Structures are given as C-alpha cells and as structure tokens.
C-alpha cells in the first residue's frame, strides 16, 4: 500500500528547480498524504541552503483555491522549497469562455464613422474604413481592410505584442497597450501597400510594411503549412 501511495507523486529535477507530477486519478486526500510522505524523505528535507522553485502539475484534475493552498502548504513545510506555479489541464467554464473571447477573431463589415466606437474582446478584422473621429478598440490585434483615419487601440488589456494593420494607415491616433503614438521611425508609405504598427524592444511604436510581421510576430497565426 505504501508503494502505491508513493506512485501518486513523481518528482523530477530540472535546471530551474523541481517539477512535481501529481496523479489525477486518486482522491485529493490520498494525493496530499502521498505528497507528505514523499517530501518527508530525508533527501528532500533541507534546513538550510538555496531556495528551490517548485512547479506543480496536477494533470486532468481541477483544484480550487483552497486545494491549491493545501498543496502549497505541504510543499513549503520544507524550508527551502517555494511553489512557483500550479498547472492544471482543467479550467472553469468562466475561464474557458474568457479564453475563447480573448483569442477569437471578430469580423465586422461596416464603416466606423465620427463619434462611433467599436470594441471587441479578441482580435478585430474590420472590413471597411475608420473615418476621422471614429474609434476601434480590441483586446488583441486589429486588422483593417480599408482606410484607418481615426483612432485604433490594440492590446487594450495590456498586451504589448498586439499589432495594428491597415490597407491605408493614416490614423489620428494609434495605441498599443498603454503606449500612445510614440513617434514612428518614418512617415507612412504613399501607395497601396498595407502597413502595420507594433511595439519594439525599446517600447517604441514603429510603423512598417505588413510583410515585416512574419519576422516580428511569427506566432501571429496558427497556420503552419507552406505553399
């Protein structure tokens, strides 16, 4: 029976600390007991020495806040262990809805006129123009298949990796996360070439050709095929 309990916990050392893989088929009480037994072994007890970060993976088990606190309490009885993160493959319905809203692309076909505000929780694909005085806001990226002559705010929830792209880039104001209209490195291109705005490593807003996004934001799309 003792051997079976110990199988509920697997400890692996990494260059960044320890990773605990916790069984997701036993009861939570069984898991806590097995974890206490494993960490009570002499080679895991350290009264002194450097602090070691611990990543806890609970697999397909949902753990609420109280259970997370219990897991952390058992682990941190060892003075040199500190829990950095508890990862689960399971999330609440509210978390799933929020994640879906933040990652989906919302397509809108209309002209945003002066005084109008369009706001979405994910990425925005606008098929139409944004006239002077019009405003578009997205938690994710903004793509305008038309003329952007008004205000565009991407990464509204703090995502500095968000980008703004438009067929014609002549905005009255650009904003990505909290960075507003920092002087671009050059004037917009005259012609039919699409452009994009992004934040570089120096927290400066840059306007460049749309083709640059392939190198700047390689994870912008999930398509991995080739032509």
C-alpha positions, -999 to +999 in steps of 0.1 A: +000+000+000+028+023+008+044+018-026+011+026-043+008+059-024+042+070-035+033+064-071+008+092-068+037+117-068+067+119-093+094+144-087+118+155-114+147+178-111+153+205-138+178+233-142+152+257-129+142+237-098+118+208-092+087+197-111+060+176-092+037+155-113+007+146-092-017+117-101-051+129-112-070+096-106-068+093-068-087+113-043-073+147-032-068+134+004-048+105-009-028+129-030-020+151-001-009+121+021+013+107-007+029+142-012+036+145+026+052+110+026+073+117-004+086+151+009+093+137+043+121+115+029+155+126+043+170+136+009+141+162+004+144+178+038+167+208+038+170+230+069+193+254+050+206+261+015+193+279-015+156+283-022+144+259-048+114+267-070+087+241-075+063+237-104+033+216-096+014+198-124-019+182-114-029+168-148-066+165-155-076+174-120-094+207-112-080+222-080-098+252-064-081+279-044-084+261-011-069+229-025-041+249-041-033+264-007-032+230+009-008+217-018+014+247-013+014+244+025+025+207+023+053+215-001+066+246+017+069+228+050+104+221+036+120+255+043+139+256+010+110+248-013+087+275-027+058+269-051+060+290-083+030+277-102+003+251-100-007+239-135-039+221-144-053+209-178-087+217-165-103+251-162-136+265-151-164+273-176-159+310-169-122+307-177-129+288-209-154+315-221-129+342-213-101+325-231-124+319-262-134+356-262-098+368-260-085+345-288-113+346-313-113+368-344-143+391-346-152+401-382-171+433-388-181+447-422-190+484-418-177+519-418-169+534-384-180+570-386-171+600-365-183+595-329-188+558-333-168+533-311-164+496-319-149+474-291-142+437-292-127+412-267-105+393-291-088+402-325-107+426-347-110+422-385-127+453-398-138+452-435-144+489-440-130+523-431-124+541-398-133+577-405-117+606-386-134+607-352-142+570-353-126+546-327-119+509-328-106+490-297-096+454-293-080+433-266-060+416-293-048+426-327-065+450-352-067+444-389-084+470-411-092+461-447-098+497-455-086+532-445-077+538-409-081+575-404-095+576-369-083+561-336-072+524-331-063+508-298-050+473-298-039+452-268-064+471-247-059+447-218-022+453-217-008+431-245+022+449-259+027+421-285-006+432-302-003+448-337-024+472-358-025+467-396-044+486-423-047+489-460-043+526-457-026+538-425-034+575-418-047+574-382-053+604-359-041+582-330-026+547-326-024+530-292-010+496-283-014+486-247-006+518-228+018+532-255+002+560-275+015+574-308+052+574-299+069+588-330+072+562-357+106+557-374+093+571-407+062+585-423+035+562-437+041+549-472+021+566-500+005+540-522-014+508-519+009+488-497-006+477-463+012+487-432+014+477-396+022+492-362+039+474-334+059+480-302+096+472-305+120+461-278+126+497-267+089+503-261+087+525-292+058+524-317+070+515-352+051+517-385+064+494-412+054+473-442+029+445-433+054+418-446+076+426-416+051+409-392+062+374-405+095+380-388+084+402-359+054+382-347+060+346-361+032+333-338+006+357-350-012+330-369-016+293-362-012+282-398+019+261-402+016+249-438+035+261-468+029+270-504 
